[in-house]
């Protein structure tokens, strides 16, 4: 099962053209850093920063078609908006796995 919605990805490709590979690599680097930040914020039970980072990652993932990542971020965001970090460690583990699969698929798509 694909982690990337090809309809979204291809639509972005039509707009970005030659810039798409650079955008993909920037996304992968940025997302990796944000996942590391989320892990740090969870250690400190910092719901406010978990909300902020997950919100940003949700949007950037959705824009590239990384829908599984975006959905997990949406859940993390909703929990942290309520001040809850209880499920965050498990969700971030799931996000890390989805990121791995999504980044591999994106790398294949850009060749």
Helices and strands as residue ranges (DSSP letters): H 6-16, G 17-19, H 20-43, H 47-64, H 67-81, H 88-110
